[in-house]
């Protein structure tokens, strides 16, 4: 049996159903109370970012052999516990790179142009033309914090609209071809020179609140900060303070320290005209959902078929 606890493209679900019993219930991620009982007979689990795959959950999943992640971040999956339990984890690497890259460039353009939040004023009879005269993105510097596959795809789109590219990534080898044409900088220097800063790091103890009040103070007063990576990389209270005082030009947040974002957590951003907030959808488009779902469907099927062949050989059949 395959258990799917979060939304997945229906044709991909049907592909799985053609070969195995499938329980597909995206509402399971809302409470997660029913998941342990269902996993008792599951050979594969497919999740997005809300289902928490803990060591305790794995302990009640005796038949589980693989987990498909409909995305690339793995901070909701205890990878050490999976390795200990001999459970293989398959992320959808590369399948939503373009969607996130487009989100970053779109957000940067919207915040730079400062022209897309005047709807209510105009429909109310105002004509705020002077206030909506923003800046062009061409010729500006995009600073990428983390320079993996998604950041590299973002850099490609940014070049196409005339941006200069700077990046900070202490883990990408200096000889990697991705550095060609990119200004490789330390974090402090990158923050100081960038007009747009986009975050592309996982959430780890080292990156939690990486962008705090001190680092925000290093940025240009009219700079834009975009986080479509992981909530917690940005100190949200420090960001809200910088936006409300004019210390920072604007921000776009697709990820948050608490998800779903509560009314209390969101209150700090209420009334700020220079912030865009979206519900963790940077990597989710119709097209990317199709690619991600198809990729994970294929990986899970290949894994289960391989395990089945190995078991059959062991049994001498």
Phi, psi and omega per residue, in radians:
X1 nan 2.496 3.083
X2 -1.982 2.237 3.125
X3 -1.863 2.194 3.114
X4 -2.072 2.046 -2.999
X5 -1.823 -0.048 3.133
X6 -2.458 2.933 -2.956
X7 -1.095 2.498 -3.089
X8 -2.552 2.605 3.131
X9 -1.072 2.248 -3.008
X10 -1.014 -0.744 3.110
X11 -1.017 -0.608 3.098
X12 -1.205 -0.662 3.070
X13 -1.102 -0.724 3.125
X14 -1.104 -0.627 3.088
X15 -1.064 -0.730 3.109
X16 -1.179 -0.704 -3.123
X17 -1.111 -0.480 -3.126
X18 -1.199 -0.340 -3.077
X19 -2.010 -0.473 -3.067
X20 -2.472 2.828 2.957
X21 -1.186 2.355 -3.105
X22 -2.262 2.298 2.932
X23 -1.881 1.956 -3.107
X24 -2.016 1.890 -3.091
X25 -2.534 1.595 -3.114
X26 -1.088 -0.298 3.135
X27 -1.300 -0.228 -3.113
X28 -1.081 -0.518 -3.121
X29 -1.236 -0.274 -3.099
X30 -1.212 -0.700 -3.131
X31 -2.069 -0.613 3.113
X32 1.183 0.096 -3.121
X33 -1.212 -0.518 -3.088
X34 -1.510 -0.206 -3.022
X35 -1.110 -0.795 -3.101
X36 -0.970 -0.751 -3.123
X37 -1.142 -0.674 -3.137
X38 -1.207 -0.548 -3.107
X39 -1.306 -0.183 -3.130
X40 -1.051 -0.511 -3.115
X41 -2.044 0.152 -3.076
X42 -1.511 2.389 3.044
X43 -1.634 -0.401 -3.134
X44 -2.490 2.559 3.113
X45 -2.208 2.320 3.107
X46 -2.119 2.210 -3.039
X47 -2.382 2.968 2.900
X48 -1.914 -2.168 -3.056
X49 -1.871 -0.143 -3.046
X50 -1.591 -0.517 3.120
X51 -1.281 2.132 -3.112
X52 -1.604 1.946 -3.128
X53 -1.681 1.690 -3.058
X54 -1.775 2.984 3.085
X55 -1.077 -0.681 3.121
X56 -1.100 -0.675 3.121
X57 -1.157 -0.695 3.132
X58 -1.144 -0.531 -3.131
X59 -1.156 -0.416 3.127
X60 -1.818 0.365 -3.137
X61 -2.164 1.164 -2.988
X62 -1.118 -0.433 -3.075
X63 -1.766 -0.046 -3.061
X64 -1.195 2.260 3.137
X65 -2.087 -0.339 3.140
X66 -2.697 2.743 3.076
X67 -2.248 2.205 3.042
X68 -1.734 2.235 -3.123
X69 -1.860 2.012 -3.136
X70 -1.367 1.173 -3.048
X71 2.728 -2.937 -3.064
X72 -2.032 -0.462 -3.139
X73 -1.238 2.429 -3.088
X74 -2.105 0.317 -3.076
X75 -1.260 -0.213 3.059
X76 -1.614 0.060 -3.127
X77 -2.118 2.175 3.099
X78 -1.319 1.669 -3.034
X79 -1.203 -0.606 3.112
X80 -1.130 -0.736 3.122
X81 -1.163 -0.627 3.098
X82 -1.113 -0.776 3.125
X83 -1.088 -0.712 3.129
X84 -1.116 -0.592 -3.127
X85 -1.614 0.087 -3.132
X86 1.040 0.741 3.089
X87 -1.879 2.119 -3.125
X88 -1.477 2.352 3.138
X89 -1.885 2.242 -3.137
X90 -2.028 1.848 3.008
X91 -1.446 2.825 -3.136
X92 -1.629 1.002 -3.046
X93 -1.013 2.236 3.057
X94 1.541 -0.282 -2.996
X95 -1.349 -0.400 3.133
X96 -2.118 0.306 -3.140
X97 -0.991 -0.802 -3.074
X98 -1.125 -0.708 -3.129
X99 -1.061 -0.784 3.135
X100 -1.163 -0.740 3.132
X101 -1.046 -0.762 3.106
X102 -1.117 -0.648 3.113
X103 -1.064 -0.790 -3.112
X104 -1.079 -0.859 -3.103
X105 -1.155 -0.711 3.104
X106 -1.068 -0.808 -3.137
X107 -1.090 -0.741 3.126
X108 -1.067 -0.774 3.139
X109 -1.116 -0.764 -3.122
X110 -1.098 -0.772 -3.099
X111 -1.281 -0.630 3.096
X112 -1.156 -0.737 -3.055
X113 -1.312 -0.513 3.060
X114 0.999 0.609 -3.032
X115 -2.117 0.054 -2.939
X116 -1.955 0.227 3.101
X117 -2.122 0.399 -3.094
X118 -1.752 0.128 -3.052
X119 -0.967 -0.872 -3.067
X120 -1.154 -0.638 3.089
X121 -1.099 -0.806 -3.097
X122 -1.171 -0.740 3.119
X123 -1.180 -0.328 3.082
X124 -1.544 0.011 3.070
X125 1.834 -0.049 3.120
X126 -1.467 2.852 3.127
X127 -2.386 1.289 -2.979
X128 -1.418 0.990 -3.009
X129 -1.117 -0.791 -3.096
X130 -1.128 -0.696 -3.113
X131 -1.208 -0.387 -3.090
X132 -1.652 0.049 3.126
X133 -1.389 1.743 -3.075
X134 -1.722 -2.671 -3.077
X135 -2.029 2.712 3.053
X136 -1.451 2.612 3.120
X137 -1.492 -0.443 3.140
X138 -1.075 2.314 3.138
X139 1.551 -0.169 3.131
X140 -1.471 2.880 -3.127
X141 -1.789 2.208 3.036
X142 -1.714 2.097 3.085
X143 -1.773 2.112 -3.095
X144 -1.832 2.069 3.114
X145 -1.667 1.790 -2.920
X146 1.699 2.300 -3.040
X147 -2.325 0.875 3.067
X148 -1.461 -2.785 -3.010
X149 -1.054 -0.774 -3.113
X150 -1.190 -0.741 3.116
X151 -1.106 -0.671 3.119
X152 -1.150 -0.663 3.090
X153 -1.164 -0.670 3.101
X154 -1.109 -0.712 3.116
X155 -1.050 -0.678 3.127
X156 -1.086 -0.760 3.108
X157 -1.180 -0.673 -3.133
X158 -1.118 -0.695 3.090
X159 -1.072 -0.652 -3.096
X160 -1.108 -0.443 3.104
X161 -1.803 0.247 2.987
X162 1.549 0.303 3.124
X163 -1.483 2.684 2.983
X164 -1.594 2.548 -3.027
X165 -2.013 2.253 2.968
X166 -2.201 2.622 -3.111
X167 -2.581 2.641 3.039
X168 -2.207 2.129 3.079
X169 -2.781 1.766 -3.110
X170 -1.264 -0.132 -3.079
X171 -1.794 -0.295 3.122
X172 -1.452 2.121 -3.076
X173 -0.947 2.475 -3.090
X174 -1.058 -0.488 -3.103
X175 -1.508 0.016 -3.113
X176 -1.117 2.449 -3.079
X177 -1.132 -0.359 -3.118
X178 -1.122 -0.387 -3.116
X179 -1.305 -0.202 -3.115
X180 -1.082 2.174 3.140
X181 1.375 0.159 -3.119
X182 -2.012 2.361 3.096
X183 -1.402 1.832 -3.103
X184 -1.456 2.064 -3.016
X185 -2.295 2.816 2.930
X186 -1.342 2.785 -3.001
X187 -1.002 -0.835 -3.078
X188 -1.045 -0.759 -3.131
X189 -1.150 -0.738 3.134
X190 -1.042 -0.799 -3.127
X191 -1.084 -0.633 -3.072
X192 -1.234 -0.542 -3.028
X193 -1.799 -0.211 -2.993
X194 -1.463 2.456 3.022
X195 -1.511 -0.548 3.061
X196 -2.280 2.252 3.087
X197 -2.009 2.145 3.140
X198 -2.072 2.289 -3.058
X199 -1.648 2.352 -3.104
X200 -2.475 0.875 -3.114
X201 -2.110 2.652 3.010
X202 -1.283 2.897 3.064
X203 -1.602 1.996 3.113
X204 -2.328 2.978 3.047
X205 -0.979 -0.538 -3.122
X206 -1.346 -0.503 -3.090
X207 -1.748 -0.106 3.109
X208 -1.071 2.216 -3.077
X209 0.930 0.630 3.054
X210 -1.004 -0.729 3.079
X211 -1.674 1.600 -3.112
X212 -1.909 -2.975 -3.098
X213 -1.037 -0.688 -3.135
X214 -1.114 -0.795 -3.128
X215 -1.232 -0.617 3.084
X216 -1.089 -0.640 -3.133
X217 -1.150 -0.327 3.110
X218 -1.413 -0.277 -3.054
X219 -1.410 2.770 3.052
X220 -1.064 2.528 -3.131
X221 -1.079 -0.424 3.130
X222 -1.839 0.260 -3.105
X223 -1.278 2.781 3.114
X224 -1.959 2.349 3.082
X225 -1.973 2.265 -3.137
X226 -2.182 2.215 3.075
X227 -2.175 1.796 3.038
X228 -2.060 0.387 -3.091
X229 -1.696 -1.430 -3.141
X230 -2.539 2.395 3.038
X231 -1.117 2.536 -3.107
X232 1.771 -0.372 3.058
X233 -1.220 -0.498 3.103
X234 -1.860 2.383 2.987
X235 -1.352 1.797 -3.011
X236 -1.125 -0.628 3.125
X237 -1.133 -0.742 3.119
X238 -1.149 -0.663 3.119
X239 -1.154 -0.798 3.138
X240 -1.035 -0.713 3.128
X241 -1.117 -0.732 -3.128
X242 -1.162 -0.671 3.133
X243 -1.223 -0.691 -3.078
X244 -1.263 -0.444 -3.122
X245 -1.696 -0.037 -3.121
X246 1.421 0.213 3.129
X247 -1.272 -0.355 -3.133
X248 -2.342 2.503 -3.054
X249 -1.226 -0.650 -3.111
X250 3.124 2.993 -3.135
X251 -2.689 2.657 2.996
X252 -2.233 2.191 -3.138
X253 -2.132 2.153 3.045
X254 -1.890 -0.203 -3.108
X255 -2.308 2.656 -2.996
X256 -2.475 2.788 -3.135
X257 -1.107 -0.591 3.065
X258 -2.089 2.133 3.104
X259 -2.258 2.335 -0.119
X260 -1.052 2.607 -3.123
X261 -1.173 2.267 3.141
X262 -1.450 2.874 3.107
X263 -1.081 -0.646 3.137
X264 -1.146 -0.776 3.141
X265 -1.145 -0.614 -3.114
X266 -1.367 -0.277 -3.076
X267 -1.055 -0.530 -3.098
X268 -1.173 -0.346 3.136
X269 -1.773 -0.071 -3.083
X270 -1.112 2.346 3.096
X271 1.515 -0.077 3.135
X272 -1.511 2.100 -3.120
X273 -1.438 -0.224 -3.034
X274 -1.800 0.522 3.083
X275 -2.385 2.439 3.001
X276 -1.906 2.325 3.081
X277 -2.233 2.365 3.124
X278 -2.389 2.670 -2.989
X279 -1.520 1.134 3.060
X280 0.959 0.949 -3.087
X281 -2.147 0.145 -3.086
X282 -0.975 -0.696 -3.114
X283 -1.633 0.135 -3.054
X284 -2.022 1.832 2.950
X285 -2.208 2.986 3.086
X286 -0.983 -0.785 -3.076
X287 -1.222 -0.766 -3.109
X288 -1.185 -0.606 3.096
X289 -1.100 -0.664 3.084
X290 -1.126 -0.785 -3.127
X291 -1.162 -0.810 -3.131
X292 -1.074 -0.827 -3.097
X293 -1.120 -0.758 3.135
X294 -1.120 -0.719 -3.131
X295 -1.106 -0.814 -3.120
X296 -1.214 -0.653 3.066
X297 -1.006 -0.819 3.139
X298 -1.099 -0.776 -3.108
X299 -1.125 -0.730 3.141
X300 -1.177 -0.731 3.111
X301 -1.100 -0.783 3.115
X302 -1.054 -0.734 -3.137
X303 -1.121 -0.861 -3.092
X304 -1.148 -0.653 3.088
X305 -1.158 -0.657 3.107
X306 -1.159 -0.768 3.108
X307 -1.083 -0.690 3.124
X308 -1.101 -0.693 3.117
X309 -1.169 -0.699 3.132
X310 -1.112 -0.760 3.136
X311 -1.102 -0.728 -3.135
X312 -1.118 -0.702 3.127
X313 -1.140 -0.679 3.130
X314 -1.127 -0.575 -3.126
X315 -1.489 -0.020 3.091
X316 1.344 0.403 -3.134
X317 -1.875 nan nan
